[in-house]
Amino acid sequence: MYSAQIVSIVDDDEAVRLSTETLVRSFGRHTRLFASAEEFLQSGSIAETSCLISDVMMSGMSGVAMHDRIRALGYAPPTIFITAFPSDDLKARALATGALAVLNKPVDVDAIGHWLSVALDGP
């Protein structure tokens, strides 16, 4: 287990949130779950987040807007976005603002494993 590293998962779809948690835990990572961007921002967990996995389109604040807010607060956790509605514009904007990756739903197991390793283990 990677004891000091927390992967925060933000998704308003409970089934996706729980399946993403199961997948991330299968790689030996610790997780915290949040049902909305607002819940994550108010949780006090931003500074403890070693990697953030977030849906893009959620009710309320979007994942990209949340990421912008986190950066404005002075934090820059490696961020992996997941989306059921991929577009070149979305990917370009997310990557331009510092996201690590934008993955399509359903998420590929190997892709999550790869990007978690990049985010948490370095080169």
Residue, then its C-alpha position, 0 to 999 in steps of 0.5 A: m500500500y502507498s500509505a501517504q498518497i490519497v487519490s480523491i475521486v469526484d463524480d456525481d454518478e454513484a455507480v461510476r464513483l464506486s467502480t472507480e474507487t474499486l479500480v483505484r484500490s485494486f492498484g493498492r491506492h487509498t481513496r476518498l470519495f466525493a459526490s460533487a465538486e462543491e463537496f470536494l472543495q469544502s472537504g478540507s481534503i485538497a491539500e491531502t490529495s496526491c492525485l485527483i480523478s474527476d468527472v468533467m460534466m457534473s450537476g453544479m460545478s464542472g470538473v474543469a471549473m473545480h480544477d481551475r478553482i483548486r489551482a486558484l487556491g494554490y494547489a496543483p494535484p495531478t488530475i485525471f479527468i474522465t468523461a462520457f462526452p469527449s471532445d478535442d476542445l475539452k481535452a485541449r482546454a483541460l490539458a492546457t490548464g494542467a490536467l494530466a490526462v482526459l480519459n473516456k468513459p468507460v475508463d480503460v483499466d490499463a489507462i487508469g493504472h498508467w496515469l496513476s503511476v505517472a501521477l504518484d510514482g513519477p518517471 
